[in-house]
Structure formats: C-alpha cells, structure tokens
Amino acid sequence: MENIIIIGAGKSTSWLIKYLNEQNELPVNITVSDRSLEVAEQLSLQYESCKALSLDVFDKPALKKLIKEASIVISMLPARFHMEVARTCLELEKNMVTASYVSEEMDQLDDDVTTKGLTFLNEIGVDPGIDHMSAMQVLDRIRSKGGRMLLFESFTGGLVAPESDDNLWNYKFTWNPRNVVVAGQGGAAEFIQEGQHKYIPYQRLFRRTEFLQIPNYGRFEGLANRNSLAYRSIYGLEDIPTLYRGTLRRVGFSKAWNVFVQLGMTDDTYTMQDTEQMSYRAFVNSFLPYSPTDSVELKLRLSLKIDQDDLIWDKLLELDLFNAEKTIGIKNATPAQALQKILEEKWTLQPEDKDMIVMYHKFGYELNGVKSQIDSTMVSIGADQTYTAMAKTVGLPLGIATLMLLKGEISTKGVIRPIYPEIYNPILKTLEQYSIRFKETEREYIGYNPDKLS
C-alpha cells in the first residue's frame, strides 16, 4: 500500500484527490493535510482511502513526522512555502511533486536531490505543466524530422465558460485572485521577435495585446508574460528568432483593466490608512485629484479620458466601484488587497458556474526548404465551482505523474520539469481520456506580423 501525502488543500486539489482515489493501478492511502482541517475534510472524507489532517507547515516536527510516513509527497501549498516541504523531503529521501515554477532555491537543491537518487518534479500542472508537455511533444517531433524552429508562441488563460459568462468583463476568478490582481508586476515583460529583444514595462503591458482566434470559441487577446526568454534554454530554442509567451483574456478585458493600473489600484507595495471602514467610493476617490465640486465619477472620467458612453465605463459601474455604503473591511490594506476585495464580490464563481481553460501554441518552422506553421489549441470546460477546469488541468497531471513515480516509470533524477518524452508522452495520452486533448491545424508559415500588436 502506497502512502501519498498531499500538503495543502487549495482550489486545485479536488481533481487530484478524485483521480488518485478512482485510479485502479495502485492501492493507495491518501492523507490530505491543510492548515484548515475543515477544508481538508471537505475534499477528502467522501473517499474511504483518504484521511484529513490539520498541519502547519512551519511546525517542523509535525511536518517531519508526516513526511516520514510518505511513499511520495505532493505539495499543493502556495509557491513560497514549497521549500519547507522540499528540504524535509530531501532529508528523509522522499520524492516530491508540485505544480509550481522552479524557484532559485528549489533549483539549488538539484545536486543534492540527484545525488540521493530522488526526483523533485515541478511545473506539472496546467501552466506550467500541460503547456510544457504539449509544446515539447510538437517541438521534438519537428526537430526529429530535421526541422528548424522559426517561431514559438504560447498562450494560456483561465476564464469563465461561455455558458457562465454573465458580466461585461467576460471574466471570473478561476484561481488565486491575488495573483490576478498583481499579475505583470516586478519587471518588464521580455521576449524576442524576429531576432529583436522586446520589452513591455508594466504601465504599458495591458495596452500591448495580440489578438487570437480559437475555433468554436471566438476571439481572445494575449498579453505578454514577464519573461519568455527563460524558455529558450528549457525548450532547447536558443537560436529561435521569435519566442513569446502570454496570458489569454477575452477581447476588451486588458483595456479596461488598464484603468486600475493607471490609477495605482494594483499596487501591493504600501498600505493605506483606515481601509477597514473605507467605502468603495472613498477608495476610488483616494487616487483622484481633489475637487470641491466634481463628483468621483466625473474626476475619474476626466483623469483617464473615459467617455460616459464608453463600454469601459459600463464595466466600472458594474463592479459597484462608486458605492458609498460598502466598505473594504480590511485593516491596513494595500491598494491591491482592497481592489481584490471589491472584485471578489462580483467575480467569484457561483456554485453552478463553469470555468474554462484555453491554451494556444503556434509553431513556425522550416523543413526541406518549406516554411510551415502548426496551430495547436486545447479547451477544457469545468463541471462546477468545485470540479473546475483549472482544478482538472492542474490536478490530473499531478496525479498521473505521482503514480508514474511510484511505479518507477520516471527515471530522470534531480529537480526537473516535465519536458522529457518519458514523462510527457504517457501523461498527454492519459489526459486525452479525460477530454484534455490538443487539436492541430497546419498551414503556410505566416511569420511575424508587425501590425498584430495593438
């Protein structure tokens, strides 16, 4: 009997637990631990092989006792807490799986993890995760035929499904709201197009979007991720002329979101005064010039040159931003925390709501003197508020990889990503059984279009 320890029971854990309990490859016992015992119980008690446990990851004796019993450990904690688990797994010589990006601290463990013959598999969720695997499968296929890569672009979006899309923003929170509010900060977006390095500073990020068409799902916009160039070495694309990774939203979202950026509402670097009792209206007004006569609404429109009949204005009104009765209710909130509170009231998935994951890769390449382009798309629709598409596309790769490690089917050691055929081929094949599959179309290579960025 294999003992699987899951540390953290966040929104993406539902499908992971479901898959591990319903698979019939290995007999398993599963311990779901979380700081909140209630949260762990809600996700686990419906399964006989599961037990719930309250755990503070900074309680080192308790963490060590739990991991000592494990056959393998899955960390579903926020990324900043993974190292507490990783160091203990290294000490007790346990394999570890997580969906988060490889941090510098995690990467520094590589030699020790390799020496002990362990595997710490990171970035095995959706983005990062399914994006790596689906991209590497096509890239390796092209290169195995002797093709030369000219372009790679990759976009992923966590969005609301069309049947639950009932607001003007065409958006609801499908993952950590904080990450959405502060996305793009901390440095310019960096990528390469036709051999030229390009940079988009944060204050311009939401006004530089690329438009994309997804078959059967309509038009989307993509905005650049912070650092696309890190993927040149990861994917073996050091000499590629164009490399760009981005996030998908419905068309019009970014232009409206830019209002918050320009006002300073997404800033998370300082706290505001009296936010516990501050009204939504006062919060907005705090970023606007003083006027003894003009209303908050008028000042905002004048400051950002928004016409009263502009759809952006309707989007702002829909959020109830100018309500003088509702309060932020958070002591010493940063602007970003206050904005998140306002948005969560309108953008939280309701029990019957469905979310949607959309992924789109473009591969431009030259083979035997002919330039071609492959467009590869994947759309996954969630079932409800609990079994979301986000949880499915994060949890299933984690679960499949965990079983592969337990069965000895992953031979690569060290701190790794799922960029190897021995990992991505079986996982992508299994994901197809759960309707997570990519559709490819091939056409003549279009190349870089200098007019496609708005």
C-alpha positions in Angstrom: 0.0 0.0 0.0 1.5 3.3 -1.1 1.1 6.3 1.2 0.5 9.6 -0.7 0.8 12.7 1.4 -0.9 15.9 0.0 0.2 19.1 1.7 -2.3 21.9 1.0 -5.9 21.6 0.0 -6.5 24.7 -2.2 -8.8 25.1 -5.1 -6.9 22.9 -7.5 -6.8 19.9 -5.2 -10.3 18.5 -5.9 -9.5 16.7 -9.1 -6.1 15.5 -7.8 -7.9 13.7 -4.9 -10.6 12.4 -7.2 -8.2 10.9 -9.7 -5.9 9.3 -7.1 -8.9 7.6 -5.4 -10.6 6.4 -8.6 -7.5 5.1 -10.4 -7.1 1.3 -10.3 -3.4 1.0 -10.9 -2.1 1.1 -7.4 -3.6 0.6 -3.9 -3.1 3.8 -2.1 -3.7 5.5 1.2 -4.0 9.3 0.9 -3.5 11.9 3.7 -4.8 15.4 2.9 -3.3 17.9 5.2 -4.0 21.6 5.4 -3.8 24.4 8.0 -7.6 24.2 8.0 -8.9 20.8 9.0 -12.3 21.7 7.7 -11.0 22.4 4.2 -9.1 19.2 4.2 -12.2 17.2 5.3 -14.5 18.8 2.7 -12.3 17.4 -0.1 -11.3 14.1 1.4 -13.9 12.5 3.7 -16.1 11.2 0.8 -13.3 8.7 0.0 -12.5 5.7 2.1 -8.8 5.7 1.3 -8.5 9.4 2.4 -7.9 10.9 5.8 -7.8 14.6 6.7 -5.2 16.2 8.9 -4.5 19.7 10.3 -1.0 20.8 9.6 1.0 23.9 10.0 3.9 23.6 7.5 6.1 25.6 9.8 5.7 23.1 12.6 8.8 21.2 11.7 8.4 18.2 14.0 4.8 17.7 12.7 5.9 18.1 9.1 8.8 15.7 9.5 6.5 13.1 11.2 4.0 13.3 8.4 6.6 13.1 5.5 8.4 10.2 7.2 5.3 8.1 6.6 5.1 9.0 2.9 5.8 7.0 -0.2 5.7 10.3 -2.1 4.7 13.9 -1.2 2.6 16.3 -3.3 2.9 19.9 -2.3 -0.1 22.0 -3.1 1.0 24.9 -1.0 1.4 28.4 -2.2 4.8 28.5 -4.1 6.6 30.5 -1.3 6.1 27.6 1.1 7.4 24.7 -1.1 10.9 24.9 0.3 9.7 23.9 3.8 8.4 20.7 2.3 11.3 20.2 -0.2 14.1 20.4 2.5 12.2 17.8 4.6 11.7 15.5 1.6 15.4 15.8 0.8 16.4 15.0 4.4 14.0 12.0 4.6 14.8 10.9 1.0 11.2 11.2 -0.4 10.2 12.0 -4.0 8.2 15.2 -4.3 5.7 16.6 -6.9 4.5 20.1 -7.3 2.7 22.3 -9.9 4.7 25.4 -9.1 7.6 27.0 -11.0 11.1 26.0 -10.1 12.4 28.7 -7.8 16.1 29.6 -7.5 16.0 28.0 -4.1 14.5 24.8 -5.4 17.0 24.7 -8.3 19.8 24.9 -5.9 18.8 21.6 -4.4 19.3 19.8 -7.7 22.8 18.4 -7.0 21.7 17.0 -3.6 18.4 15.6 -5.0 20.3 13.9 -7.8 23.0 12.5 -5.5 20.3 10.9 -3.3 18.6 9.4 -6.4 15.4 11.4 -5.9 13.1 13.2 -8.2 11.5 16.5 -7.4 9.1 17.0 -10.3 8.0 20.6 -10.5 5.8 22.6 -13.0 3.5 19.6 -13.6 0.1 21.5 -13.6 -1.5 23.4 -16.4 0.6 26.5 -16.9 3.3 25.5 -16.1 2.7 21.8 -16.9 0.4 20.9 -19.8 1.9 23.8 -21.7 5.4 22.3 -21.3 4.4 18.8 -22.3 2.2 19.7 -25.3 4.8 22.2 -26.6 7.7 19.8 -26.2 5.9 16.9 -27.9 5.4 19.0 -31.0 8.9 20.7 -30.8 10.6 17.3 -30.5 8.5 15.9 -33.4 9.5 18.8 -35.7 13.2 18.6 -34.7 13.3 14.8 -35.1 12.4 15.3 -38.8 15.2 17.8 -39.2 13.0 20.9 -38.9 14.4 24.3 -37.9 12.3 26.3 -35.5 11.4 29.9 -36.6 8.7 30.8 -34.1 7.1 29.6 -30.9 4.3 31.4 -29.2 2.3 30.0 -26.3 -0.8 31.4 -24.5 -2.9 30.1 -21.6 -6.0 31.6 -20.0 -8.1 30.7 -17.0 -11.5 32.1 -17.9 -15.2 31.7 -17.3 -17.0 29.3 -19.6 -19.4 30.8 -22.3 -22.5 29.4 -20.5 -21.5 31.1 -17.3 -20.2 34.3 -18.8 -22.7 36.9 -17.4 -20.7 40.0 -16.8 -19.3 42.7 -19.1 -15.7 41.8 -18.3 -16.2 38.2 -19.6 -14.2 37.1 -16.6 -14.4 35.5 -13.2 -11.7 34.2 -10.8 -10.8 30.7 -11.5 -7.6 30.6 -9.5 -5.8 32.7 -6.8 -7.4 36.2 -7.1 -4.3 37.8 -5.6 -2.2 36.5 -8.5 -4.6 38.0 -11.0 -4.6 41.4 -9.3 -0.8 41.7 -9.2 0.0 39.9 -12.4 2.7 41.5 -14.5 4.4 43.5 -11.8 8.1 43.2 -10.7 9.8 43.9 -14.1 9.1 44.4 -17.8 7.8 41.6 -20.0 10.7 40.4 -22.1 10.5 38.4 -25.3 12.1 38.2 -28.8 10.5 38.8 -32.2 12.4 38.3 -35.4 15.6 38.3 -33.5 14.9 41.6 -31.8 14.6 41.8 -28.0 11.4 43.4 -26.9 10.3 44.8 -23.5 6.9 45.9 -22.3 7.0 47.8 -18.9 4.2 47.2 -16.5 2.5 50.5 -17.2 2.2 49.6 -20.9 1.5 45.8 -20.5 -2.3 45.9 -20.8 -2.2 48.1 -23.9 0.0 45.7 -25.9 -2.1 42.8 -26.8 -2.2 40.2 -29.6 -5.5 39.0 -31.0 -6.1 35.3 -31.4 -9.0 33.2 -32.8 -9.8 29.9 -31.1 -12.0 27.6 -33.3 -15.6 27.4 -31.9 -14.8 29.8 -29.0 -14.2 33.1 -30.7 -11.7 35.9 -30.3 -9.3 36.4 -27.4 -6.4 38.7 -26.6 -3.0 37.7 -25.4 -0.8 39.8 -23.2 2.9 39.1 -22.6 4.1 37.1 -19.6 7.0 38.6 -17.6 10.0 36.6 -19.0 9.5 34.5 -22.1 13.3 34.2 -22.7 13.8 31.7 -19.9 12.1 29.1 -22.1 14.8 29.3 -24.8 17.1 27.0 -22.7 14.4 24.9 -21.2 12.9 24.1 -24.6 16.2 24.0 -26.5 15.3 27.1 -28.5 18.4 29.2 -28.0 18.6 30.3 -31.7 14.8 30.8 -32.4 14.0 34.2 -33.9 10.6 34.6 -32.2 9.6 33.4 -28.8 6.6 34.8 -26.9 4.5 33.5 -24.0 1.4 35.2 -22.8 -1.9 35.1 -20.9 -5.3 34.9 -22.6 -8.3 37.1 -21.8 -11.4 38.0 -23.8 -11.1 41.0 -26.1 -11.5 44.2 -24.2 -10.5 43.0 -20.7 -7.0 44.4 -20.8 -8.0 47.9 -21.9 -10.5 48.1 -19.0 -8.0 46.6 -16.5 -5.5 49.2 -17.5 -7.7 51.8 -15.7 -6.8 50.1 -12.4 -3.1 50.0 -13.4 -3.0 53.7 -14.3 -4.8 54.7 -11.1 -2.4 52.7 -9.0 -5.0 50.3 -7.6 -3.0 47.2 -8.3 0.0 48.4 -6.2 0.9 46.0 -3.4 3.9 47.8 -2.0 2.3 50.0 0.6 -0.7 50.1 3.0 -3.5 52.6 3.1 -5.0 54.4 6.1 -8.4 53.5 7.6 -9.2 50.8 5.0 -11.3 48.8 7.4 -14.0 51.5 7.3 -13.2 52.9 3.9 -16.1 52.8 1.4 -15.6 51.6 -2.2 -16.3 55.1 -3.3 -13.7 56.6 -0.9 -11.1 54.0 -2.1 -11.6 55.2 -5.7 -11.5 58.8 -4.7 -8.2 58.4 -2.8 -6.4 58.0 -6.2 -8.1 61.1 -7.8 -7.3 64.8 -7.5 -9.2 66.9 -5.0 -12.1 69.0 -6.3 -14.7 70.8 -4.2 -17.3 70.5 -7.0 -16.6 67.5 -9.2 -18.0 64.1 -8.4 -15.8 61.0 -8.0 -17.3 59.7 -11.3 -16.5 62.8 -13.2 -13.0 63.1 -11.8 -12.2 59.5 -12.9 -13.6 60.0 -16.4 -11.7 63.3 -16.8 -8.4 61.8 -15.4 -8.4 58.8 -17.8 -10.4 60.4 -20.7 -13.2 57.8 -20.5 -16.4 58.9 -22.3 -19.7 58.2 -20.5 -20.9 56.0 -23.4 -17.6 54.0 -23.4 -18.1 50.3 -22.6 -15.2 50.7 -20.1 -17.3 53.0 -18.1 -20.1 50.4 -18.0 -17.6 47.8 -16.8 -16.5 50.0 -13.9 -20.1 50.7 -12.9 -20.9 47.0 -13.0 -18.3 46.5 -10.3 -20.1 48.9 -7.9 -16.9 50.9 -7.5 -18.7 54.1 -6.5 -20.8 52.6 -3.8 -20.6 54.8 -0.6 -22.1 52.1 1.7 -19.9 49.1 1.1 -16.6 49.0 2.9 -13.3 47.4 2.2 -13.3 45.8 5.6 -9.5 45.0 5.7 -7.2 46.6 8.2 -4.2 48.4 6.7 -4.9 47.0 3.2 -2.7 47.6 0.3 -4.4 49.1 -2.9 -4.2 45.6 -4.5 -5.8 43.9 -1.5 -8.6 46.5 -1.5 -9.2 46.1 -5.2 -9.2 42.3 -4.8 -11.9 42.6 -2.1 -14.1 44.6 -4.5 -13.6 42.3 -7.4 -14.2 39.1 -5.5 -17.7 40.3 -4.7 -18.5 40.3 -8.5 -16.1 37.7 -10.0 -16.3 34.7 -7.6 -17.6 31.6 -9.3 -21.1 30.7 -8.1 -21.9 27.0 -7.3 -23.4 26.4 -10.7 -20.8 28.3 -12.7 -18.3 26.7 -15.0 -14.8 27.8 -15.8 -12.7 27.3 -18.9 -9.0 26.7 -19.6 -7.8 27.8 -23.1 -4.4 27.0 -24.4 -2.9 28.0 -27.8 0.5 27.2 -29.2 2.0 28.5 -32.5 4.9 26.6 -34.0 6.7 28.2 -37.1 9.3 26.0 -38.7 11.3 25.3 -41.9 11.7 21.7 -43.2 13.2 20.8 -46.5 13.1 24.4 -47.6 9.4 24.8 -46.9 8.1 27.1 -44.1 5.0 25.9 -42.2 3.1 26.7 -39.1 1.2 24.4 -36.7 -1.5 25.9 -34.5 -2.4 23.7 -31.5 -5.3 24.5 -29.3 -6.9 23.0 -26.2 -10.1 24.0 -24.4 -11.4 22.4 -21.2 -14.7 23.3 -19.5 -15.2 22.7 -15.8 -18.1 20.9 -14.2 -19.0 23.3 -11.3 -17.5 25.5 -8.7 -15.5 22.6 -7.1 -14.6 20.4 -10.0 -13.3 23.3 -12.2 -11.4 23.1 -15.4 -8.5 24.7 -13.5 -8.5 22.0 -10.8 -8.8 19.3 -13.6 -5.9 20.6 -15.7 -3.7 21.1 -12.6 -4.8 18.0 -10.6 -4.8 15.4 -13.3 -1.1 15.9 -14.4 -0.1 15.9 -10.8 -1.9 12.7 -10.1 -0.7 10.9 -13.2 2.9 11.9 -12.6 2.7 10.8 -8.9 1.6 7.3 -9.9 4.3 7.1 -12.6 6.9 8.0 -9.9 5.5 5.4 -7.5 5.7 2.7 -10.3 9.2 3.7 -11.2 8.3 4.9 -14.7 10.2 8.2 -14.4 13.9 7.6 -14.4 15.2 11.2 -14.5 16.6 12.4 -11.2 17.0 15.8 -9.7 14.9 18.9 -9.7 13.1 18.6 -13.0 10.3 19.8 -15.3 8.1 17.5 -17.4 10.0 18.2 -20.6 11.2 14.7 -21.2 9.4 12.2 -23.6 9.3 9.5 -20.8 7.1 12.0 -18.8 5.1 14.0 -21.4 4.1 11.2 -23.8 2.2 8.9 -21.2 0.7 11.9 -19.4 -0.7 13.6 -22.5 -2.0 10.2 -23.6 -3.8 9.7 -20.3 -5.2 13.3 -20.3 -6.9 12.5 -23.6 -9.1 10.0 -21.7 -10.4 13.0 -19.7 -11.1 15.1 -22.8 -8.0 17.2 -22.4 -6.6 17.0 -25.9 -5.0 19.3 -28.4 -6.3 19.9 -31.9 -3.7 20.8 -34.5 -4.0 22.6 -37.8 -1.1 23.1 -40.2 -0.8 25.9 -42.8 1.7 28.0 -44.6 4.0 29.9 -42.2 2.8 33.5 -41.8 5.7 34.8 -39.7 5.8 37.8 -37.6 3.1 40.5 -38.5 4.3 43.9 -37.2 0.6 45.1 -37.1 -0.7 42.3 -34.9 0.1 44.0 -31.6 -2.5 46.6 -30.6 
